[in-house]
Amino acid sequence: MAGQEFGHHLGLPRALSALPLSPLTPGYAHLLATQHAAGLRHIGELFTSGPGLRVLDGVFVPVGARGRRRVDHALLADLGRGTGPAAALANQLAELHRHDPQTLRRVVLYQLIELLQDHPRGQHPDTARSLGIHAEEAAGLVAAARVRPVLDRAQRAAAESLADAWAEHRLRRVRTLLERLPRTGRDPSLSTLRTTLSRRLGHADAALDAARDAERAGDTEAATEEYLRVLRLAADDRKALFSLVRIHRPRHDDRAEPLRCVLRPESAVLTWDATEPGVTWRILRLRRTGRGSTEVREVRQVAPAEGGAGGIEDRAVPLGSVVRYVALPVRQGRVDGVPLVAREMAVTPEVSDLALTDGRERIDGAWRTPPGATEVTVEHTGPDGLTAHLPCGDGRFTATGLPPGPHRFRVVCHYRTPEGQSVASAGAAATRTVHRWPDPVRTLTATAEGEGIRFTWTGGEDGLPRKGTEVRLVRWPGEAPLPGTELDASEVPLPLPWSRRDGDGDGEVLCPPPGTHAEVAAVAVLGERAVAGPTVTVEAPVPVTGLSARRQADGQVQVVLDWPEGTGLLTVSWTEGDGRTGERAVAAHQYRRQGLRLPVGRGGVRVRAVPAPRASGSVVALPSAAEAVLPPDASVAYRLVPGPRRMLRRGKPLIRVTLSSPDPAPDPSPGSSSDPSSEGVQTGLPDSLPEFVCVARSGTLRPRGPADGTTVLRIAGAELLELRTVEYELDSAPCPVPYTLRGFLLGEHATSVRLEEPSPATLVVR
C-alpha cells in the first residue's frame, strides 16, 4: 500500500523529501506560548477539530465529504477575526505565512513528529489519527517520525531558538546551536543554513584579521571600521566587541562621558545623548567573572529617543561585580556606528542617607542599607589618627567615650558575587565633631522655707561659672524630658521668673506666685548644648481670706471664710486654751453645701485654715495661715428677784446680775497661755468686760435699746469681773407702773460676751 514507508511519492513529487529538524521560525517561543494558551496540542488543531488534516504535501483541511482546502492566508485571516488566544495564534501564523508560505507546513510537521516520537505508541498509525491526521496520511507521517532523528531536550531548545539567533545576526550563536543538532536527516533548509553560515563566518574572520593588523599598525580608525564590519556580520562576535570597547573606552582625562552610568541602591541608571534619528540602541553589560573571563549580557534594546536623549535602568545588575556598559547603535538589525562605552564600575552600592549626630562623648550614626548587602562594617578614626572597627547593626551604630574633636567614620557594604566571593565597597565616609557638654545635674532637692522654696542640687560640676556653664531652673511647657536627655540650648525654656529671696546656705530661694503648681527641672547649659536633669513638684496655694468664727447656741463654732480659687481641699485646725488640738480636711463641695462647724469647748480657741497640697509628695510653699481667735464662752445673766418679806409686807425687788465663765479668773496678762501649744490662745476672761446697763420703760413693751427708757442700773465691766454677781435694789419706781425692765451690754467687748435674757414677762414690775 502506498505510504507504508518513507520515500513513496504521495501527492506532489518529493512531498516527504524534507523532514524539519528545526521549525526555523522567528519568534517560535512566543508562538508556542500562544498555542498552549489556546489549549492546542499542535498548530494543526487550530484549523480543524476533527480528523482529516493533511500535512504531507501541504497543509489541507477537509471540505465536504471528499473535498479539501489548502490552509492559506485567507483562511488564517478568517480564523484571526475575534478575540482570545486562538485568534491571536491565527494572526501570528498569517504573518508568518505572508513572509514564507512553507513556514506553516514546516511548523506543523515539526510538532507532529515531536508528538509521535514522544508518544509510547507513536509507531502506530492510530496514534497519528488520534492527533487529527487523515487516515490516508497517518502511515506516511509515522514513517517520517521513525526516519527523522529524535532530539533530546537540549537539541530541541537549540532547534527552536535557531531562527531567532539567525534573525539577530548572532552567527557565533548560530554555529553553536547547529553543532548541537545531528547532521543526519533530510532537512535541506538546515543544509542551506550551514552553507550560508560558513560563508559569512569566513568574511567575519577575514575582517577580524584585518582589524587586528590595522590596530597593530596604530591605525585605530581603520581598525574600528573593520571591527564594525565584523559586528555587522556577526553581532555576537566577542573579540570584535571587546576590541571596540578597548579602543573607545573613556580615558582618565576625559571629562565628557558618552555613556554615563550612575549606581543606585537597587539598580544602575544609564543615560547618553541619542541625537541620531532612527537608531535603536542595543545595551550590553560586560562583567568580569571570578574565573578571569568576561560575561556579556544584553540588557535591552532602546527604541529611537524622541527628545534626543536616551536612558534606561538596569535592575538586574549583579551585585559585587565589576561591570562596564556598552551602547551599540543598531539600524535595520545591524550595528551602525561606533559604540558608546561607559567607565568600568564596581557594583557595590554604598549606604544612603548617612547621618551622624553628636552627643555627650558620643556619636550616633544611622543610614539606609542597600538591598543585597550581606554585611555592613564601620571604621572609626579619632582625633589621634587611630582607626578601629565599631560594632553596628540594623542600620545604626553608637560610638561612646569619645574625646572632643573631629571623628571620621567609614561605612562599608559587603556583597557576595555570583561566584560566591565576598567583595567590599569603597565605603561612605563622614566626619562629625564631638563637642564639650555640661556635666548633668544628678539630684534636685526642694525645701519649703515659709512662702519661699530653696532649691539645691548635686552634679553639674562642669557647670561652674568660670567654665561658662549654668544650672538653670526651668518649667517645661509640656512633658519634661527624661534626665540625661541631650538638648539644644535653644530648646531650653528661660529661667523661672519667680522672685528671688536672699537666704543663707546653698542653692537658690525662689518665691512662687500664689496658685502655682509646677514641675521644676534643673538643666545644665553650656553654650549651645544642654543636658536635662531631674524634676521636683512644687506648689504655692492661694491663701485663705475672710476667716471668722462665731459660737452657736449648740456649743459649736461656726467658721466662715472666702474659699480660695483653684483649691480643692483645706486643712482647718484649732487649738483650745487647755492645749487640746484638732484638725479637719474640708473639701470645697462639702463647705459650700454644709458650711463648717467645729466641736470645741467653751474655753478660748484659735482657728486656722491653710490650703492642702494638690498632690502627695509636693513641696508646698504655704502662705501665712488665716486665723481667728475666740475668747472663752462668757455670759451675763440677769433677772428680777422679788424682795424678801418683812413682817407683813414684801421688800423692794432686786435686780441680780451674774457673770458666768468656764474659767475661774482672768489671765494674768493678755494673750498669755499656760500651755505653749496653745500659741497665745486666750484661756481666761478679758480684763475689760462690757458694761451692763438696765433700762425701764412704762408699759409692758420691752425697751428696744439702751436709750429707749430710763436707766435703772449701770454696772462697770471691771466690777462685774471682780464680783461675778451683783444685786441692786430698786428703791423707787423709775417710771409709772407698770413698767418693763431690759438689760444691755455696752462697750468694746460687747459681742464677745453672751447676754442671757429671762422671759420678758418676768421683767414687768406692777
Number of C-alpha atoms within 10 A of each C-alpha: 6 13 17 15 15 19 15 16 14 17 11 10 10 13 16 21 17 17 21 24 29 25 22 22 21 18 15 17 14 12 18 17 13 20 21 16 13 17 13 14 15 20 24 26 18 18 17 14 12 15 17 22 26 24 25 23 17 21 21 22 22 18 11 7 6 7 9 15 14 15 18 16 18 11 14 21 16 13 18 20 13 10 8 12 17 22 20 19 24 25 19 18 22 23 14 18 18 12 9 11 17 13 16 23 22 21 20 20 27 19 18 23 26 19 18 22 19 12 12 10 12 19 17 16 21 16 19 25 20 13 21 20 26 20 17 15 23 27 25 24 29 25 21 23 23 17 15 19 19 16 19 10 9 11 19 19 15 22 22 21 22 24 19 17 20 19 14 16 21 19 23 17 20 25 18 12 20 18 13 15 19 12 13 9 14 17 16 14 15 18 12 10 16 15 11 12 19 13 11 15 17 13 15 23 16 13 22 23 15 17 26 20 15 18 18 11 11 11 13 17 13 17 26 23 18 25 27 25 22 27 26 20 22 27 22 20 21 15 13 26 20 15 18 23 20 11 15 16 21 19 9 7 6 9 8 8 17 19 21 17 21 11 18 18 18 17 17 19 15 20 18 18 16 20 14 12 11 15 21 23 24 19 21 18 19 19 21 14 15 13 7 7 9 15 12 18 12 13 19 15 16 17 13 19 18 11 9 12 13 18 15 16 18 17 13 10 17 19 22 25 23 16 23 21 26 25 26 23 24 21 14 9 15 19 24 18 16 16 24 23 23 23 18 15 16 19 25 28 28 26 24 14 10 17 14 19 13 18 21 22 15 17 20 15 20 20 17 15 21 17 12 17 22 14 15 23 17 21 16 18 16 18 15 10 10 8 13 11 12 14 12 17 12 10 13 18 18 16 16 12 9 19 17 16 13 15 20 16 23 17 23 21 25 22 23 19 18 13 11 10 11 13 19 21 19 15 20 16 16 14 15 17 20 20 18 16 22 26 23 26 25 15 16 18 16 21 15 19 15 13 18 24 25 22 19 16 18 12 15 22 14 21 20 14 9 8 11 12 21 20 28 21 21 20 20 16 8 6 8 17 16 12 18 18 15 21 18 13 16 11 11 19 14 12 13 15 13 12 11 15 13 8 13 9 9 10 14 19 24 22 20 23 17 15 15 14 19 17 18 22 24 29 31 30 26 22 14 12 21 28 28 24 29 21 23 17 16 24 24 26 26 19 20 22 16 11 17 18 20 16 20 10 7 7 14 16 22 15 20 16 17 11 20 18 12 11 18 15 20 20 15 22 17 22 22 28 27 19 17 14 16 13 14 13 14 18 14 17 11 11 17 10 8 8 14 18 17 19 12 18 18 21 21 25 28 21 25 20 25 23 25 20 22 17 12 8 10 17 19 27 25 22 17 13 16 18 20 17 19 21 20 25 21 21 15 22 16 22 21 21 16 14 15 12 10 8 7 6 9 11 15 15 18 18 21 15 21 18 21 17 18 16 16 10 14 17 17 11 11 15 13 17 20 15 15 12 15 22 16 20 28 27 29 26 24 23 16 14 22 24 19 22 17 22 23 29 24 19 17 17 14 21 20 12 12 18 10 13 21 16 17 20 15 15 16 15 21 15 13 19 20 13 11 16 16 16 15 17 17 16 10 8 13 16 15 12 14 14 20 23 27 26 28 18 22 16 13 11 14 15 12 19 21 16 18 14 14 14 9 14 12 12 22 21 19 11
